[in-house]
Amino acid sequence: MTGLSTVLIVVGLFLLGGVYSFWKQQLPKGVIVLLGIGAVMCLVAGVMRIQGLWE
């Protein structure tokens, strides 16, 4: 596991927490969707780096 993979996964989890928080506060759906997309992209990139599929 590399440092960048760890950072990507941590940022992705942080963004998922933001999505949940914003959803609970019933903020605009556009903000929630953008945060969700960012979270998924970070998590996928981190996992792909761990698996060695993307370097």
mmCIF entry with sequence, helices, sheets and N, C-alpha, C, O atoms, coordinates in Angstrom:
data_MODEL
# 
_entry.id   MODEL 
# 
_entity.id                         1 
_entity.type                       polymer 
_entity.pdbx_number_of_molecules   1 
# 
_entity_poly.entity_id                      1 
_entity_poly.type                           'polypeptide(L)' 
_entity_poly.nstd_linkage                   no 
_entity_poly.nstd_monomer                   no 
_entity_poly.pdbx_seq_one_letter_code       MTGLSTVLIVVGLFLLGGVYSFWKQQLPKGVIVLLGIGAVMCLVAGVMRIQGLWE 
_entity_poly.pdbx_seq_one_letter_code_can   MTGLSTVLIVVGLFLLGGVYSFWKQQLPKGVIVLLGIGAVMCLVAGVMRIQGLWE 
_entity_poly.pdbx_strand_id                 A 
# 
loop_
_entity_poly_seq.entity_id 
_entity_poly_seq.num 
_entity_poly_seq.mon_id 
_entity_poly_seq.hetero 
1 1  MET n 
1 2  THR n 
1 3  GLY n 
1 4  LEU n 
1 5  SER n 
1 6  THR n 
1 7  VAL n 
1 8  LEU n 
1 9  ILE n 
1 10 VAL n 
1 11 VAL n 
1 12 GLY n 
1 13 LEU n 
1 14 PHE n 
1 15 LEU n 
1 16 LEU n 
1 17 GLY n 
1 18 GLY n 
1 19 VAL n 
1 20 TYR n 
1 21 SER n 
1 22 PHE n 
1 23 TRP n 
1 24 LYS n 
1 25 GLN n 
1 26 GLN n 
1 27 LEU n 
1 28 PRO n 
1 29 LYS n 
1 30 GLY n 
1 31 VAL n 
1 32 ILE n 
1 33 VAL n 
1 34 LEU n 
1 35 LEU n 
1 36 GLY n 
1 37 ILE n 
1 38 GLY n 
1 39 ALA n 
1 40 VAL n 
1 41 MET n 
1 42 CYS n 
1 43 LEU n 
1 44 VAL n 
1 45 ALA n 
1 46 GLY n 
1 47 VAL n 
1 48 MET n 
1 49 ARG n 
1 50 ILE n 
1 51 GLN n 
1 52 GLY n 
1 53 LEU n 
1 54 TRP n 
1 55 GLU n 
# 
_struct_asym.id          A 
_struct_asym.entity_id   1 
# 
loop_
_struct_conf.conf_type_id 
_struct_conf.id 
_struct_conf.pdbx_PDB_helix_id 
_struct_conf.beg_label_comp_id 
_struct_conf.beg_label_asym_id 
_struct_conf.beg_label_seq_id 
_struct_conf.pdbx_beg_PDB_ins_code 
_struct_conf.end_label_comp_id 
_struct_conf.end_label_asym_id 
_struct_conf.end_label_seq_id 
_struct_conf.pdbx_end_PDB_ins_code 
_struct_conf.beg_auth_comp_id 
_struct_conf.beg_auth_asym_id 
_struct_conf.beg_auth_seq_id 
_struct_conf.end_auth_comp_id 
_struct_conf.end_auth_asym_id 
_struct_conf.end_auth_seq_id 
_struct_conf.pdbx_PDB_helix_class 
_struct_conf.details 
_struct_conf.pdbx_PDB_helix_length 
HELX_P HELX_P1 AA1 GLY A 3  ? LYS A 24 ? GLY A 3  LYS A 24 1 ? 22 
HELX_P HELX_P2 AA2 LYS A 29 ? GLN A 51 ? LYS A 29 GLN A 51 1 ? 23 
# 
_struct_conf_type.id          HELX_P 
_struct_conf_type.criteria    ? 
_struct_conf_type.reference   ? 
# 
loop_
_atom_site.group_PDB 
_atom_site.id 
_atom_site.type_symbol 
_atom_site.label_atom_id 
_atom_site.label_alt_id 
_atom_site.label_comp_id 
_atom_site.label_asym_id 
_atom_site.label_entity_id 
_atom_site.label_seq_id 
_atom_site.pdbx_PDB_ins_code 
_atom_site.Cartn_x 
_atom_site.Cartn_y 
_atom_site.Cartn_z 
_atom_site.occupancy 
_atom_site.B_iso_or_equiv 
_atom_site.pdbx_formal_charge 
_atom_site.auth_seq_id 
_atom_site.auth_comp_id 
_atom_site.auth_asym_id 
_atom_site.auth_atom_id 
_atom_site.pdbx_PDB_model_num 
ATOM 1   N N  . MET A 1 1  ? 0.855   -1.182 0.000   1.00 0.00 ? 1  MET A N  1 
ATOM 2   C CA . MET A 1 1  ? 0.000   0.000  0.000   1.00 0.00 ? 1  MET A CA 1 
ATOM 3   C C  . MET A 1 1  ? 0.895   1.237  0.000   1.00 0.00 ? 1  MET A C  1 
ATOM 4   O O  . MET A 1 1  ? 1.793   1.367  0.832   1.00 0.00 ? 1  MET A O  1 
ATOM 5   N N  . THR A 1 2  ? 0.648   2.107  -0.907  1.00 0.00 ? 2  THR A N  1 
ATOM 6   C CA . THR A 1 2  ? 1.458   3.311  -0.991  1.00 0.00 ? 2  THR A CA 1 
ATOM 7   C C  . THR A 1 2  ? 0.800   4.458  -0.236  1.00 0.00 ? 2  THR A C  1 
ATOM 8   O O  . THR A 1 2  ? -0.372  4.388  0.135   1.00 0.00 ? 2  THR A O  1 
ATOM 9   N N  . GLY A 1 3  ? 1.568   5.504  -0.020  1.00 0.00 ? 3  GLY A N  1 
ATOM 10  C CA . GLY A 1 3  ? 1.044   6.666  0.685   1.00 0.00 ? 3  GLY A CA 1 
ATOM 11  C C  . GLY A 1 3  ? -0.098  7.327  -0.059  1.00 0.00 ? 3  GLY A C  1 
ATOM 12  O O  . GLY A 1 3  ? -1.079  7.756  0.548   1.00 0.00 ? 3  GLY A O  1 
ATOM 13  N N  . LEU A 1 4  ? 0.030   7.410  -1.384  1.00 0.00 ? 4  LEU A N  1 
ATOM 14  C CA . LEU A 1 4  ? -1.023  8.048  -2.179  1.00 0.00 ? 4  LEU A CA 1 
ATOM 15  C C  . LEU A 1 4  ? -2.324  7.249  -2.112  1.00 0.00 ? 4  LEU A C  1 
ATOM 16  O O  . LEU A 1 4  ? -3.406  7.834  -2.052  1.00 0.00 ? 4  LEU A O  1 
ATOM 17  N N  . SER A 1 5  ? -2.230  5.940  -2.121  1.00 0.00 ? 5  SER A N  1 
ATOM 18  C CA . SER A 1 5  ? -3.431  5.106  -2.004  1.00 0.00 ? 5  SER A CA 1 
ATOM 19  C C  . SER A 1 5  ? -4.136  5.379  -0.687  1.00 0.00 ? 5  SER A C  1 
ATOM 20  O O  . SER A 1 5  ? -5.359  5.508  -0.639  1.00 0.00 ? 5  SER A O  1 
ATOM 21  N N  . THR A 1 6  ? -3.357  5.464  0.374   1.00 0.00 ? 6  THR A N  1 
ATOM 22  C CA . THR A 1 6  ? -3.929  5.730  1.688   1.00 0.00 ? 6  THR A CA 1 
ATOM 23  C C  . THR A 1 6  ? -4.615  7.089  1.708   1.00 0.00 ? 6  THR A C  1 
ATOM 24  O O  . THR A 1 6  ? -5.723  7.221  2.228   1.00 0.00 ? 6  THR A O  1 
ATOM 25  N N  . VAL A 1 7  ? -3.961  8.093  1.146   1.00 0.00 ? 7  VAL A N  1 
ATOM 26  C CA . VAL A 1 7  ? -4.536  9.440  1.117   1.00 0.00 ? 7  VAL A CA 1 
ATOM 27  C C  . VAL A 1 7  ? -5.834  9.446  0.318   1.00 0.00 ? 7  VAL A C  1 
ATOM 28  O O  . VAL A 1 7  ? -6.817  10.049 0.746   1.00 0.00 ? 7  VAL A O  1 
ATOM 29  N N  . LEU A 1 8  ? -5.850  8.786  -0.830  1.00 0.00 ? 8  LEU A N  1 
ATOM 30  C CA . LEU A 1 8  ? -7.061  8.748  -1.658  1.00 0.00 ? 8  LEU A CA 1 
ATOM 31  C C  . LEU A 1 8  ? -8.220  8.082  -0.928  1.00 0.00 ? 8  LEU A C  1 
ATOM 32  O O  . LEU A 1 8  ? -9.354  8.556  -0.994  1.00 0.00 ? 8  LEU A O  1 
ATOM 33  N N  . ILE A 1 9  ? -7.940  6.992  -0.237  1.00 0.00 ? 9  ILE A N  1 
ATOM 34  C CA . ILE A 1 9  ? -8.997  6.290  0.485   1.00 0.00 ? 9  ILE A CA 1 
ATOM 35  C C  . ILE A 1 9  ? -9.498  7.123  1.659   1.00 0.00 ? 9  ILE A C  1 
ATOM 36  O O  . ILE A 1 9  ? -10.703 7.189  1.903   1.00 0.00 ? 9  ILE A O  1 
ATOM 37  N N  . VAL A 1 10 ? -8.586  7.759  2.384   1.00 0.00 ? 10 VAL A N  1 
ATOM 38  C CA . VAL A 1 10 ? -8.993  8.604  3.516   1.00 0.00 ? 10 VAL A CA 1 
ATOM 39  C C  . VAL A 1 10 ? -9.828  9.783  3.028   1.00 0.00 ? 10 VAL A C  1 
ATOM 40  O O  . VAL A 1 10 ? -10.848 10.108 3.636   1.00 0.00 ? 10 VAL A O  1 
ATOM 41  N N  . VAL A 1 11 ? -9.412  10.426 1.943   1.00 0.00 ? 11 VAL A N  1 
ATOM 42  C CA . VAL A 1 11 ? -10.176 11.551 1.396   1.00 0.00 ? 11 VAL A CA 1 
ATOM 43  C C  . VAL A 1 11 ? -11.546 11.072 0.923   1.00 0.00 ? 11 VAL A C  1 
ATOM 44  O O  . VAL A 1 11 ? -12.548 11.754 1.136   1.00 0.00 ? 11 VAL A O  1 
ATOM 45  N N  . GLY A 1 12 ? -11.595 9.908  0.283   1.00 0.00 ? 12 GLY A N  1 
ATOM 46  C CA . GLY A 1 12 ? -12.876 9.360  -0.162  1.00 0.00 ? 12 GLY A CA 1 
ATOM 47  C C  . GLY A 1 12 ? -13.823 9.099  0.994   1.00 0.00 ? 12 GLY A C  1 
ATOM 48  O O  . GLY A 1 12 ? -15.012 9.408  0.907   1.00 0.00 ? 12 GLY A O  1 
ATOM 49  N N  . LEU A 1 13 ? -13.304 8.531  2.081   1.00 0.00 ? 13 LEU A N  1 
ATOM 50  C CA . LEU A 1 13 ? -14.139 8.287  3.255   1.00 0.00 ? 13 LEU A CA 1 
ATOM 51  C C  . LEU A 1 13 ? -14.584 9.592  3.901   1.00 0.00 ? 13 LEU A C  1 
ATOM 52  O O  . LEU A 1 13 ? -15.715 9.700  4.374   1.00 0.00 ? 13 LEU A O  1 
ATOM 53  N N  . PHE A 1 14 ? -13.692 10.587 3.921   1.00 0.00 ? 14 PHE A N  1 
ATOM 54  C CA . PHE A 1 14 ? -14.037 11.903 4.454   1.00 0.00 ? 14 PHE A CA 1 
ATOM 55  C C  . PHE A 1 14 ? -15.174 12.527 3.635   1.00 0.00 ? 14 PHE A C  1 
ATOM 56  O O  . PHE A 1 14 ? -16.115 13.089 4.196   1.00 0.00 ? 14 PHE A O  1 
ATOM 57  N N  . LEU A 1 15 ? -15.080 12.425 2.316   1.00 0.00 ? 15 LEU A N  1 
ATOM 58  C CA . LEU A 1 15 ? -16.134 12.957 1.453   1.00 0.00 ? 15 LEU A CA 1 
ATOM 59  C C  . LEU A 1 15 ? -17.451 12.209 1.641   1.00 0.00 ? 15 LEU A C  1 
ATOM 60  O O  . LEU A 1 15 ? -18.520 12.816 1.585   1.00 0.00 ? 15 LEU A O  1 
ATOM 61  N N  . LEU A 1 16 ? -17.381 10.890 1.866   1.00 0.00 ? 16 LEU A N  1 
ATOM 62  C CA . LEU A 1 16 ? -18.605 10.141 2.134   1.00 0.00 ? 16 LEU A CA 1 
ATOM 63  C C  . LEU A 1 16 ? -19.263 10.624 3.421   1.00 0.00 ? 16 LEU A C  1 
ATOM 64  O O  . LEU A 1 16 ? -20.489 10.703 3.504   1.00 0.00 ? 16 LEU A O  1 
ATOM 65  N N  . GLY A 1 17 ? -18.455 10.943 4.416   1.00 0.00 ? 17 GLY A N  1 
ATOM 66  C CA . GLY A 1 17 ? -18.991 11.516 5.653   1.00 0.00 ? 17 GLY A CA 1 
ATOM 67  C C  . GLY A 1 17 ? -19.668 12.845 5.387   1.00 0.00 ? 17 GLY A C  1 
ATOM 68  O O  . GLY A 1 17 ? -20.705 13.147 5.978   1.00 0.00 ? 17 GLY A O  1 
ATOM 69  N N  . GLY A 1 18 ? -19.082 13.647 4.494   1.00 0.00 ? 18 GLY A N  1 
ATOM 70  C CA . GLY A 1 18 ? -19.681 14.918 4.110   1.00 0.00 ? 18 GLY A CA 1 
ATOM 71  C C  . GLY A 1 18 ? -21.007 14.724 3.399   1.00 0.00 ? 18 GLY A C  1 
ATOM 72  O O  . GLY A 1 18 ? -21.958 15.471 3.630   1.00 0.00 ? 18 GLY A O  1 
ATOM 73  N N  . VAL A 1 19 ? -21.071 13.725 2.538   1.00 0.00 ? 19 VAL A N  1 
ATOM 74  C CA . VAL A 1 19 ? -22.321 13.420 1.834   1.00 0.00 ? 19 VAL A CA 1 
ATOM 75  C C  . VAL A 1 19 ? -23.408 13.084 2.847   1.00 0.00 ? 19 VAL A C  1 
ATOM 76  O O  . VAL A 1 19 ? -24.526 13.591 2.754   1.00 0.00 ? 19 VAL A O  1 
ATOM 77  N N  . TYR A 1 20 ? -23.082 12.234 3.809   1.00 0.00 ? 20 TYR A N  1 
ATOM 78  C CA . TYR A 1 20 ? -24.067 11.849 4.826   1.00 0.00 ? 20 TYR A CA 1 
ATOM 79  C C  . TYR A 1 20 ? -24.512 13.064 5.635   1.00 0.00 ? 20 TYR A C  1 
ATOM 80  O O  . TYR A 1 20 ? -25.702 13.244 5.895   1.00 0.00 ? 20 TYR A O  1 
ATOM 81  N N  . SER A 1 21 ? -23.550 13.893 6.030   1.00 0.00 ? 21 SER A N  1 
ATOM 82  C CA . SER A 1 21 ? -23.870 15.083 6.817   1.00 0.00 ? 21 SER A CA 1 
ATOM 83  C C  . SER A 1 21 ? -24.760 16.044 6.025   1.00 0.00 ? 21 SER A C  1 
ATOM 84  O O  . SER A 1 21 ? -25.753 16.548 6.549   1.00 0.00 ? 21 SER A O  1 
ATOM 85  N N  . PHE A 1 22 ? -24.405 16.295 4.774   1.00 0.00 ? 22 PHE A N  1 
ATOM 86  C CA . PHE A 1 22 ? -25.194 17.200 3.946   1.00 0.00 ? 22 PHE A CA 1 
ATOM 87  C C  . PHE A 1 22 ? -26.589 16.640 3.698   1.00 0.00 ? 22 PHE A C  1 
ATOM 88  O O  . PHE A 1 22 ? -27.565 17.390 3.655   1.00 0.00 ? 22 PHE A O  1 
ATOM 89  N N  . TRP A 1 23 ? -26.684 15.309 3.531   1.00 0.00 ? 23 TRP A N  1 
ATOM 90  C CA . TRP A 1 23 ? -27.976 14.674 3.315   1.00 0.00 ? 23 TRP A CA 1 
ATOM 91  C C  . TRP A 1 23 ? -28.855 14.846 4.551   1.00 0.00 ? 23 TRP A C  1 
ATOM 92  O O  . TRP A 1 23 ? -30.048 15.128 4.435   1.00 0.00 ? 23 TRP A O  1 
ATOM 93  N N  . LYS A 1 24 ? -28.258 14.673 5.750   1.00 0.00 ? 24 LYS A N  1 
ATOM 94  C CA . LYS A 1 24 ? -29.017 14.841 6.990   1.00 0.00 ? 24 LYS A CA 1 
ATOM 95  C C  . LYS A 1 24 ? -29.498 16.284 7.156   1.00 0.00 ? 24 LYS A C  1 
ATOM 96  O O  . LYS A 1 24 ? -30.567 16.515 7.720   1.00 0.00 ? 24 LYS A O  1 
ATOM 97  N N  . GLN A 1 25 ? -28.714 17.260 6.668   1.00 0.00 ? 25 GLN A N  1 
ATOM 98  C CA . GLN A 1 25 ? -29.083 18.665 6.769   1.00 0.00 ? 25 GLN A CA 1 
ATOM 99  C C  . GLN A 1 25 ? -30.017 19.098 5.637   1.00 0.00 ? 25 GLN A C  1 
ATOM 100 O O  . GLN A 1 25 ? -30.489 20.235 5.614   1.00 0.00 ? 25 GLN A O  1 
ATOM 101 N N  . GLN A 1 26 ? -30.275 18.198 4.712   1.00 0.00 ? 26 GLN A N  1 
ATOM 102 C CA . GLN A 1 26 ? -31.134 18.426 3.553   1.00 0.00 ? 26 GLN A CA 1 
ATOM 103 C C  . GLN A 1 26 ? -30.676 19.623 2.721   1.00 0.00 ? 26 GLN A C  1 
ATOM 104 O O  . GLN A 1 26 ? -31.469 20.486 2.345   1.00 0.00 ? 26 GLN A O  1 
ATOM 105 N N  . LEU A 1 27 ? -29.374 19.646 2.449   1.00 0.00 ? 27 LEU A N  1 
ATOM 106 C CA . LEU A 1 27 ? -28.820 20.671 1.578   1.00 0.00 ? 27 LEU A CA 1 
ATOM 107 C C  . LEU A 1 27 ? -29.151 20.327 0.128   1.00 0.00 ? 27 LEU A C  1 
ATOM 108 O O  . LEU A 1 27 ? -29.659 19.239 -0.144  1.00 0.00 ? 27 LEU A O  1 
ATOM 109 N N  . PRO A 1 28 ? -28.875 21.232 -0.804  1.00 0.00 ? 28 PRO A N  1 
ATOM 110 C CA . PRO A 1 28 ? -29.224 20.981 -2.222  1.00 0.00 ? 28 PRO A CA 1 
ATOM 111 C C  . PRO A 1 28 ? -28.631 19.674 -2.745  1.00 0.00 ? 28 PRO A C  1 
ATOM 112 O O  . PRO A 1 28 ? -27.497 19.313 -2.429  1.00 0.00 ? 28 PRO A O  1 
ATOM 113 N N  . LYS A 1 29 ? -29.418 18.985 -3.542  1.00 0.00 ? 29 LYS A N  1 
ATOM 114 C CA . LYS A 1 29 ? -28.997 17.683 -4.058  1.00 0.00 ? 29 LYS A CA 1 
ATOM 115 C C  . LYS A 1 29 ? -27.786 17.782 -4.973  1.00 0.00 ? 29 LYS A C  1 
ATOM 116 O O  . LYS A 1 29 ? -27.016 16.826 -5.071  1.00 0.00 ? 29 LYS A O  1 
ATOM 117 N N  . GLY A 1 30 ? -27.599 18.905 -5.641  1.00 0.00 ? 30 GLY A N  1 
ATOM 118 C CA . GLY A 1 30 ? -26.446 19.069 -6.516  1.00 0.00 ? 30 GLY A CA 1 
ATOM 119 C C  . GLY A 1 30 ? -25.137 18.977 -5.748  1.00 0.00 ? 30 GLY A C  1 
ATOM 120 O O  . GLY A 1 30 ? -24.179 18.368 -6.223  1.00 0.00 ? 30 GLY A O  1 
ATOM 121 N N  . VAL A 1 31 ? -25.092 19.569 -4.579  1.00 0.00 ? 31 VAL A N  1 
ATOM 122 C CA . VAL A 1 31 ? -23.893 19.514 -3.738  1.00 0.00 ? 31 VAL A CA 1 
ATOM 123 C C  . VAL A 1 31 ? -23.646 18.081 -3.281  1.00 0.00 ? 31 VAL A C  1 
ATOM 124 O O  . VAL A 1 31 ? -22.510 17.607 -3.284  1.00 0.00 ? 31 VAL A O  1 
ATOM 125 N N  . ILE A 1 32 ? -24.703 17.405 -2.896  1.00 0.00 ? 32 ILE A N  1 
ATOM 126 C CA . ILE A 1 32 ? -24.575 16.024 -2.420  1.00 0.00 ? 32 ILE A CA 1 
ATOM 127 C C  . ILE A 1 32 ? -24.088 15.113 -3.548  1.00 0.00 ? 32 ILE A C  1 
ATOM 128 O O  . ILE A 1 32 ? -23.243 14.246 -3.327  1.00 0.00 ? 32 ILE A O  1 
ATOM 129 N N  . VAL A 1 33 ? -24.616 15.308 -4.748  1.00 0.00 ? 33 VAL A N  1 
ATOM 130 C CA . VAL A 1 33 ? -24.203 14.488 -5.895  1.00 0.00 ? 33 VAL A CA 1 
ATOM 131 C C  . VAL A 1 33 ? -22.732 14.735 -6.226  1.00 0.00 ? 33 VAL A C  1 
ATOM 132 O O  . VAL A 1 33 ? -21.989 13.786 -6.474  1.00 0.00 ? 33 VAL A O  1 
ATOM 133 N N  . LEU A 1 34 ? -22.306 15.993 -6.232  1.00 0.00 ? 34 LEU A N  1 
ATOM 134 C CA . LEU A 1 34 ? -20.900 16.293 -6.536  1.00 0.00 ? 34 LEU A CA 1 
ATOM 135 C C  . LEU A 1 34 ? -19.964 15.691 -5.499  1.00 0.00 ? 34 LEU A C  1 
ATOM 136 O O  . LEU A 1 34 ? -18.928 15.127 -5.852  1.00 0.00 ? 34 LEU A O  1 
ATOM 137 N N  . LEU A 1 35 ? -20.319 15.804 -4.223  1.00 0.00 ? 35 LEU A N  1 
ATOM 138 C CA . LEU A 1 35 ? -19.489 15.192 -3.181  1.00 0.00 ? 35 LEU A CA 1 
ATOM 139 C C  . LEU A 1 35 ? -19.466 13.678 -3.328  1.00 0.00 ? 35 LEU A C  1 
ATOM 140 O O  . LEU A 1 35 ? -18.422 13.051 -3.145  1.00 0.00 ? 35 LEU A O  1 
ATOM 141 N N  . GLY A 1 36 ? -20.599 13.094 -3.653  1.00 0.00 ? 36 GLY A N  1 
ATOM 142 C CA . GLY A 1 36 ? -20.662 11.648 -3.836  1.00 0.00 ? 36 GLY A CA 1 
ATOM 143 C C  . GLY A 1 36 ? -19.791 11.177 -4.989  1.00 0.00 ? 36 GLY A C  1 
ATOM 144 O O  . GLY A 1 36 ? -19.100 10.164 -4.882  1.00 0.00 ? 36 GLY A O  1 
ATOM 145 N N  . ILE A 1 37 ? -19.824 11.911 -6.082  1.00 0.00 ? 37 ILE A N  1 
ATOM 146 C CA . ILE A 1 37 ? -18.979 11.557 -7.233  1.00 0.00 ? 37 ILE A CA 1 
ATOM 147 C C  . ILE A 1 37 ? -17.504 11.666 -6.864  1.00 0.00 ? 37 ILE A C  1 
ATOM 148 O O  . ILE A 1 37 ? -16.709 10.790 -7.201  1.00 0.00 ? 37 ILE A O  1 
ATOM 149 N N  . GLY A 1 38 ? -17.143 12.735 -6.176  1.00 0.00 ? 38 GLY A N  1 
ATOM 150 C CA . GLY A 1 38 ? -15.754 12.890 -5.736  1.00 0.00 ? 38 GLY A CA 1 
ATOM 151 C C  . GLY A 1 38 ? -15.325 11.782 -4.805  1.00 0.00 ? 38 GLY A C  1 
ATOM 152 O O  . GLY A 1 38 ? -14.203 11.284 -4.906  1.00 0.00 ? 38 GLY A O  1 
ATOM 153 N N  . ALA A 1 39 ? -16.206 11.385 -3.892  1.00 0.00 ? 39 ALA A N  1 
ATOM 154 C CA . ALA A 1 39 ? -15.884 10.312 -2.949  1.00 0.00 ? 39 ALA A CA 1 
ATOM 155 C C  . ALA A 1 39 ? -15.655 8.996  -3.672  1.00 0.00 ? 39 ALA A C  1 
ATOM 156 O O  . ALA A 1 39 ? -14.690 8.284  -3.393  1.00 0.00 ? 39 ALA A O  1 
ATOM 157 N N  . VAL A 1 40 ? -16.539 8.679  -4.595  1.00 0.00 ? 40 VAL A N  1 
ATOM 158 C CA . VAL A 1 40 ? -16.410 7.420  -5.341  1.00 0.00 ? 40 VAL A CA 1 
ATOM 159 C C  . VAL A 1 40 ? -15.137 7.422  -6.174  1.00 0.00 ? 40 VAL A C  1 
ATOM 160 O O  . VAL A 1 40 ? -14.445 6.406  -6.244  1.00 0.00 ? 40 VAL A O  1 
ATOM 161 N N  . MET A 1 41 ? -14.818 8.543  -6.805  1.00 0.00 ? 41 MET A N  1 
ATOM 162 C CA . MET A 1 41 ? -13.605 8.618  -7.622  1.00 0.00 ? 41 MET A CA 1 
ATOM 163 C C  . MET A 1 41 ? -12.363 8.411  -6.768  1.00 0.00 ? 41 MET A C  1 
ATOM 164 O O  . MET A 1 41 ? -11.452 7.687  -7.170  1.00 0.00 ? 41 MET A O  1 
ATOM 165 N N  . CYS A 1 42 ? -12.312 9.036  -5.596  1.00 0.00 ? 42 CYS A N  1 
ATOM 166 C CA . CYS A 1 42 ? -11.155 8.869  -4.710  1.00 0.00 ? 42 CYS A CA 1 
ATOM 167 C C  . CYS A 1 42 ? -11.031 7.427  -4.236  1.00 0.00 ? 42 CYS A C  1 
ATOM 168 O O  . CYS A 1 42 ? -9.937  6.862  -4.243  1.00 0.00 ? 42 CYS A O  1 
ATOM 169 N N  . LEU A 1 43 ? -12.141 6.830  -3.826  1.00 0.00 ? 43 LEU A N  1 
ATOM 170 C CA . LEU A 1 43 ? -12.094 5.454  -3.336  1.00 0.00 ? 43 LEU A CA 1 
ATOM 171 C C  . LEU A 1 43 ? -11.676 4.477  -4.437  1.00 0.00 ? 43 LEU A C  1 
ATOM 172 O O  . LEU A 1 43 ? -10.866 3.580  -4.205  1.00 0.00 ? 43 LEU A O  1 
ATOM 173 N N  . VAL A 1 44 ? -12.229 4.655  -5.623  1.00 0.00 ? 44 VAL A N  1 
ATOM 174 C CA . VAL A 1 44 ? -11.880 3.759  -6.738  1.00 0.00 ? 44 VAL A CA 1 
ATOM 175 C C  . VAL A 1 44 ? -10.408 3.919  -7.108  1.00 0.00 ? 44 VAL A C  1 
ATOM 176 O O  . VAL A 1 44 ? -9.718  2.926  -7.337  1.00 0.00 ? 44 VAL A O  1 
ATOM 177 N N  . ALA A 1 45 ? -9.926  5.145  -7.168  1.00 0.00 ? 45 ALA A N  1 
ATOM 178 C CA . ALA A 1 45 ? -8.517  5.365  -7.512  1.00 0.00 ? 45 ALA A CA 1 
ATOM 179 C C  . ALA A 1 45 ? -7.606  4.762  -6.455  1.00 0.00 ? 45 ALA A C  1 
ATOM 180 O O  . ALA A 1 45 ? -6.584  4.165  -6.793  1.00 0.00 ? 45 ALA A O  1 
ATOM 181 N N  . GLY A 1 46 ? -7.955  4.908  -5.185  1.00 0.00 ? 46 GLY A N  1 
ATOM 182 C CA . GLY A 1 46 ? -7.145  4.327  -4.110  1.00 0.00 ? 46 GLY A CA 1 
ATOM 183 C C  . GLY A 1 46 ? -7.108  2.819  -4.178  1.00 0.00 ? 46 GLY A C  1 
ATOM 184 O O  . GLY A 1 46 ? -6.046  2.215  -4.025  1.00 0.00 ? 46 GLY A O  1 
ATOM 185 N N  . VAL A 1 47 ? -8.255  2.200  -4.407  1.00 0.00 ? 47 VAL A N  1 
ATOM 186 C CA . VAL A 1 47 ? -8.307  0.737  -4.490  1.00 0.00 ? 47 VAL A CA 1 
ATOM 187 C C  . VAL A 1 47 ? -7.569  0.246  -5.726  1.00 0.00 ? 47 VAL A C  1 
ATOM 188 O O  . VAL A 1 47 ? -6.879  -0.772 -5.668  1.00 0.00 ? 47 VAL A O  1 
ATOM 189 N N  . MET A 1 48 ? -7.701  0.950  -6.835  1.00 0.00 ? 48 MET A N  1 
ATOM 190 C CA . MET A 1 48 ? -6.993  0.542  -8.058  1.00 0.00 ? 48 MET A CA 1 
ATOM 191 C C  . MET A 1 48 ? -5.484  0.627  -7.866  1.00 0.00 ? 48 MET A C  1 
ATOM 192 O O  . MET A 1 48 ? -4.747  -0.213 -8.382  1.00 0.00 ? 48 MET A O  1 
ATOM 193 N N  . ARG A 1 49 ? -5.018  1.633  -7.130  1.00 0.00 ? 49 ARG A N  1 
ATOM 194 C CA . ARG A 1 49 ? -3.582  1.735  -6.872  1.00 0.00 ? 49 ARG A CA 1 
ATOM 195 C C  . ARG A 1 49 ? -3.111  0.597  -5.979  1.00 0.00 ? 49 ARG A C  1 
ATOM 196 O O  . ARG A 1 49 ? -2.011  0.076  -6.165  1.00 0.00 ? 49 ARG A O  1 
ATOM 197 N N  . ILE A 1 50 ? -3.930  0.211  -5.014  1.00 0.00 ? 50 ILE A N  1 
ATOM 198 C CA . ILE A 1 50 ? -3.554  -0.905 -4.144  1.00 0.00 ? 50 ILE A CA 1 
ATOM 199 C C  . ILE A 1 50 ? -3.467  -2.191 -4.946  1.00 0.00 ? 50 ILE A C  1 
ATOM 200 O O  . ILE A 1 50 ? -2.554  -2.993 -4.746  1.00 0.00 ? 50 ILE A O  1 
ATOM 201 N N  . GLN A 1 51 ? -4.417  -2.392 -5.857  1.00 0.00 ? 51 GLN A N  1 
ATOM 202 C CA . GLN A 1 51 ? -4.435  -3.595 -6.674  1.00 0.00 ? 51 GLN A CA 1 
ATOM 203 C C  . GLN A 1 51 ? -3.363  -3.569 -7.765  1.00 0.00 ? 51 GLN A C  1 
ATOM 204 O O  . GLN A 1 51 ? -3.114  -4.594 -8.400  1.00 0.00 ? 51 GLN A O  1 
ATOM 205 N N  . GLY A 1 52 ? -2.736  -2.440 -7.992  1.00 0.00 ? 52 GLY A N  1 
ATOM 206 C CA . GLY A 1 52 ? -1.704  -2.335 -9.003  1.00 0.00 ? 52 GLY A CA 1 
ATOM 207 C C  . GLY A 1 52 ? -2.237  -2.135 -10.410 1.00 0.00 ? 52 GLY A C  1 
ATOM 208 O O  . GLY A 1 52 ? -1.496  -2.285 -11.382 1.00 0.00 ? 52 GLY A O  1 
ATOM 209 N N  . LEU A 1 53 ? -3.525  -1.795 -10.530 1.00 0.00 ? 53 LEU A N  1 
ATOM 210 C CA . LEU A 1 53 ? -4.119  -1.622 -11.855 1.00 0.00 ? 53 LEU A CA 1 
ATOM 211 C C  . LEU A 1 53 ? -3.844  -0.241 -12.432 1.00 0.00 ? 53 LEU A C  1 
ATOM 212 O O  . LEU A 1 53 ? -3.944  -0.036 -13.641 1.00 0.00 ? 53 LEU A O  1 
ATOM 213 N N  . TRP A 1 54 ? -3.501  0.696  -11.571 1.00 0.00 ? 54 TRP A N  1 
ATOM 214 C CA . TRP A 1 54 ? -3.257  2.080  -12.006 1.00 0.00 ? 54 TRP A CA 1 
ATOM 215 C C  . TRP A 1 54 ? -2.096  2.631  -11.235 1.00 0.00 ? 54 TRP A C  1 
ATOM 216 O O  . TRP A 1 54 ? -2.140  2.698  -10.006 1.00 0.00 ? 54 TRP A O  1 
ATOM 217 N N  . GLU A 1 55 ? -1.059  3.028  -11.929 1.00 0.00 ? 55 GLU A N  1 
ATOM 218 C CA . GLU A 1 55 ? 0.129   3.545  -11.241 1.00 0.00 ? 55 GLU A CA 1 
ATOM 219 C C  . GLU A 1 55 ? 0.565   4.848  -11.838 1.00 0.00 ? 55 GLU A C  1 
ATOM 220 O O  . GLU A 1 55 ? 1.550   5.435  -11.389 1.00 0.00 ? 55 GLU A O  1 
# 
